[in-house]
Amino acid sequence: MNKTSAVIQRLTQLLDERKLTINALSIRAGVTQSTVNDIFTGKTSNPGLSTLKKLCDGLDVSVRTFFNAPLFDDLEQEVK
């Protein structure tokens, strides 16, 4: 799994747990819906830390909690 897929899966998991839509997340996080949509479609493959922090805030989780999920354990190495 690559990092983009892992971020999308984790966001989806947290949205499902909280019964939130992408639109609700964008409003809560103060991030434009187009930015959030671009992340979910993979158009933005490397969202910045600032954007991820805002999304985490909108989901009421810390950045540490966001990345503390098994799907981040075995990411493909990007530097070879």
MDAnalysis code that builds the backbone (N, CA, C; Angstrom):
import MDAnalysis as mda
import numpy as np

u = mda.Universe.empty(240, n_residues=80, atom_resindex=np.repeat(np.arange(80), 3), trajectory=True)
u.add_TopologyAttr("name", ["N", "CA", "C"] * 80)
u.add_TopologyAttr("resid", np.arange(1, 81))
u.add_TopologyAttr("resname", ["MET", "ASN", "LYS", "THR", "SER", "ALA", "VAL", "ILE", "GLN", "ARG", "LEU", "THR", "GLN", "LEU", "LEU", "ASP", "GLU", "ARG", "LYS", "LEU", "THR", "ILE", "ASN", "ALA", "LEU", "SER", "ILE", "ARG", "ALA", "GLY", "VAL", "THR", "GLN", "SER", "THR", "VAL", "ASN", "ASP", "ILE", "PHE", "THR", "GLY", "LYS", "THR", "SER", "ASN", "PRO", "GLY", "LEU", "SER", "THR", "LEU", "LYS", "LYS", "LEU", "CYS", "ASP", "GLY", "LEU", "ASP", "VAL", "SER", "VAL", "ARG", "THR", "PHE", "PHE", "ASN", "ALA", "PRO", "LEU", "PHE", "ASP", "ASP", "LEU", "GLU", "GLN", "GLU", "VAL", "LYS"])
u.atoms.positions = np.array([
    [0.852, -1.178, 0.000],
    [0.000, 0.000, 0.000],
    [0.892, 1.234, 0.000],
    [0.467, 2.254, -0.731],
    [1.240, 3.491, -0.730],
    [0.621, 4.496, 0.250],
    [1.330, 5.580, 0.491],
    [0.888, 6.542, 1.510],
    [-0.423, 7.222, 1.149],
    [-0.626, 7.488, -0.131],
    [-1.871, 8.133, -0.553],
    [-3.067, 7.246, -0.226],
    [-2.973, 5.975, -0.559],
    [-4.055, 5.030, -0.262],
    [-4.269, 4.900, 1.231],
    [-3.194, 4.887, 1.990],
    [-3.300, 4.762, 3.439],
    [-4.006, 5.976, 4.046],
    [-3.660, 7.169, 3.589],
    [-4.295, 8.393, 4.099],
    [-5.783, 8.378, 3.759],
    [-6.120, 8.001, 2.532],
    [-7.529, 7.950, 2.124],
    [-8.290, 6.931, 2.966],
    [-7.709, 5.760, 3.157],
    [-8.375, 4.723, 3.961],
    [-8.571, 5.175, 5.404],
    [-7.562, 5.835, 5.954],
    [-7.671, 6.288, 7.348],
    [-8.726, 7.381, 7.478],
    [-8.739, 8.326, 6.551],
    [-9.768, 9.361, 6.582],
    [-11.159, 8.753, 6.462],
    [-11.308, 7.796, 5.549],
    [-12.593, 7.130, 5.359],
    [-13.027, 6.410, 6.632],
    [-12.076, 5.733, 7.267],
    [-12.367, 5.023, 8.512],
    [-12.863, 5.991, 9.583],
    [-12.176, 7.098, 9.743],
    [-12.553, 8.069, 10.772],
    [-13.887, 8.750, 10.442],
    [-14.125, 9.020, 9.162],
    [-15.418, 9.591, 8.760],
    [-16.550, 8.616, 9.077],
    [-16.342, 7.346, 8.752],
    [-17.361, 6.325, 9.025],
    [-17.643, 6.202, 10.515],
    [-16.576, 6.179, 11.320],
    [-16.739, 6.062, 12.773],
    [-17.542, 7.225, 13.345],
    [-17.371, 8.395, 12.757],
    [-18.030, 9.599, 13.260],
    [-19.324, 9.931, 12.504],
    [-19.627, 9.081, 11.520],
    [-20.822, 9.292, 10.691],
    [-20.843, 10.694, 10.075],
    [-19.688, 11.067, 9.521],
    [-19.535, 12.370, 8.868],
    [-19.383, 12.177, 7.364],
    [-19.766, 13.192, 6.630],
    [-19.551, 13.214, 5.184],
    [-18.283, 14.012, 4.893],
    [-17.831, 13.912, 3.669],
    [-16.681, 14.714, 3.247],
    [-17.008, 16.193, 3.376],
    [-18.226, 16.560, 3.015],
    [-18.642, 17.955, 3.119],
    [-18.613, 18.429, 4.572],
    [-19.134, 17.616, 5.479],
    [-19.127, 17.982, 6.895],
    [-17.692, 18.138, 7.403],
    [-16.808, 17.247, 6.980],
    [-15.406, 17.347, 7.386],
    [-14.785, 18.628, 6.871],
    [-15.037, 18.968, 5.625],
    [-14.433, 20.181, 5.068],
    [-14.896, 21.413, 5.845],
    [-16.161, 21.447, 6.224],
    [-16.677, 22.578, 7.005],
    [-16.045, 22.610, 8.387],
    [-16.035, 21.464, 9.066],
    [-15.474, 21.400, 10.428],
    [-13.986, 21.728, 10.445],
    [-13.278, 21.318, 9.385],
    [-11.825, 21.500, 9.339],
    [-11.414, 22.854, 8.778],
    [-12.340, 23.548, 8.128],
    [-11.982, 24.817, 7.502],
    [-11.111, 24.631, 6.275],
    [-11.345, 23.519, 5.575],
    [-10.599, 23.197, 4.358],
    [-11.626, 23.148, 3.228],
    [-11.287, 23.707, 2.087],
    [-12.269, 23.728, 1.000],
    [-12.663, 22.312, 0.592],
    [-13.918, 22.193, 0.171],
    [-14.414, 20.884, -0.257],
    [-13.597, 20.364, -1.434],
    [-13.174, 21.245, -2.319],
    [-12.389, 20.792, -3.476],
    [-11.057, 20.192, -3.028],
    [-10.445, 20.763, -2.000],
    [-9.190, 20.211, -1.485],
    [-9.414, 18.821, -0.911],
    [-10.473, 18.679, -0.119],
    [-10.773, 17.375, 0.481],
    [-11.118, 16.368, -0.618],
    [-11.911, 16.777, -1.590],
    [-12.241, 15.889, -2.715],
    [-10.984, 15.463, -3.461],
    [-10.059, 16.401, -3.671],
    [-8.810, 16.079, -4.367],
    [-7.994, 15.040, -3.605],
    [-8.030, 15.105, -2.286],
    [-7.332, 14.100, -1.471],
    [-7.990, 12.742, -1.659],
    [-9.322, 12.702, -1.568],
    [-10.042, 11.434, -1.660],
    [-9.972, 10.798, -3.042],
    [-9.853, 11.599, -4.077],
    [-9.766, 11.038, -5.432],
    [-8.327, 10.715, -5.825],
    [-7.376, 11.132, -4.999],
    [-5.977, 10.877, -5.310],
    [-5.355, 11.937, -6.196],
    [-6.141, 12.954, -6.556],
    [-5.594, 14.047, -7.379],
    [-4.483, 14.765, -6.623],
    [-4.673, 14.913, -5.310],
    [-3.623, 15.435, -4.442],
    [-3.018, 14.235, -3.738],
    [-1.831, 13.845, -4.160],
    [-1.218, 12.641, -3.592],
    [-0.354, 12.939, -2.371],
    [-0.118, 14.217, -2.107],
    [0.744, 14.568, -0.987],
    [0.185, 15.802, -0.274],
    [-0.920, 15.632, 0.480],
    [-1.461, 16.789, 1.194],
    [-0.449, 17.274, 2.227],
    [-0.369, 18.557, 2.392],
    [0.591, 19.117, 3.336],
    [0.217, 18.823, 4.777],
    [1.194, 18.940, 5.638],
    [0.972, 18.693, 7.063],
    [-0.065, 19.651, 7.631],
    [-0.060, 20.874, 7.157],
    [-1.038, 21.858, 7.622],
    [-2.461, 21.402, 7.297],
    [-2.658, 20.903, 6.093],
    [-3.977, 20.414, 5.694],
    [-4.365, 19.184, 6.505],
    [-3.433, 18.250, 6.664],
    [-3.724, 17.064, 7.467],
    [-4.048, 17.424, 8.913],
    [-3.342, 18.404, 9.463],
    [-3.611, 18.850, 10.832],
    [-5.023, 19.411, 10.936],
    [-5.425, 20.207, 9.959],
    [-6.781, 20.762, 9.973],
    [-7.819, 19.652, 9.875],
    [-7.569, 18.662, 9.020],
    [-8.498, 17.544, 8.901],
    [-8.570, 16.753, 10.204],
    [-7.433, 16.547, 10.834],
    [-7.425, 15.862, 12.128],
    [-8.223, 16.657, 13.162],
    [-8.036, 17.966, 13.169],
    [-8.809, 18.816, 14.082],
    [-10.303, 18.665, 13.813],
    [-10.674, 18.638, 12.543],
    [-12.078, 18.470, 12.174],
    [-12.637, 17.119, 12.573],
    [-11.764, 16.138, 12.687],
    [-12.166, 14.787, 13.097],
    [-11.994, 14.569, 14.601],
    [-11.510, 15.581, 15.297],
    [-11.253, 15.499, 16.746],
    [-10.258, 14.404, 17.109],
    [-9.192, 14.299, 16.311],
    [-8.109, 13.375, 16.620],
    [-6.783, 14.118, 16.484],
    [-5.793, 13.655, 17.200],
    [-4.461, 14.240, 17.062],
    [-3.795, 13.655, 15.816],
    [-2.777, 14.331, 15.344],
    [-2.013, 13.810, 14.213],
    [-1.396, 12.466, 14.595],
    [-0.940, 12.356, 15.822],
    [-0.363, 11.091, 16.311],
    [-1.388, 9.970, 16.225],
    [-2.608, 10.239, 16.666],
    [-3.667, 9.237, 16.613],
    [-4.000, 8.883, 15.167],
    [-4.017, 9.898, 14.302],
    [-4.313, 9.643, 12.889],
    [-3.335, 8.629, 12.312],
    [-2.047, 8.811, 12.548],
    [-1.039, 7.935, 11.969],
    [-0.784, 6.670, 12.782],
    [-1.380, 6.582, 13.966],
    [-1.211, 5.400, 14.806],
    [-2.262, 4.361, 14.431],
    [-2.160, 3.869, 13.210],
    [-3.081, 2.865, 12.693],
    [-2.257, 1.823, 11.949],
    [-2.662, 0.562, 12.034],
    [-1.877, -0.513, 11.402],
    [-1.622, -0.324, 9.912],
    [-2.518, 0.367, 9.207],
    [-2.316, 0.486, 7.766],
    [-1.105, 1.334, 7.406],
    [-0.550, 2.069, 8.356],
    [0.671, 2.842, 8.098],
    [1.938, 2.054, 8.421],
    [1.790, 0.844, 8.978],
    [2.949, 0.082, 9.409],
    [3.805, -0.446, 8.253],
    [3.169, -0.817, 7.164],
    [3.899, -1.467, 6.081],
    [3.807, -0.704, 4.766],
    [3.969, 0.601, 4.827],
    [3.929, 1.405, 3.610],
    [5.133, 1.092, 2.735],
    [4.919, 1.210, 1.436],
    [6.018, 1.023, 0.489],
    [7.082, 2.074, 0.734],
    [8.321, 1.686, 0.651],
    [9.412, 2.639, 0.786],
    [9.449, 3.520, -0.450],
    [9.516, 4.826, -0.243],
    [9.484, 5.742, -1.384],
    [10.866, 6.159, -1.839],
    [11.848, 6.093, -0.975],
    [13.223, 6.446, -1.347],
    [13.996, 5.144, -1.483],
    [14.580, 4.956, -2.638],
    [15.318, 3.701, -2.870],
    [16.730, 3.981, -3.252],
])
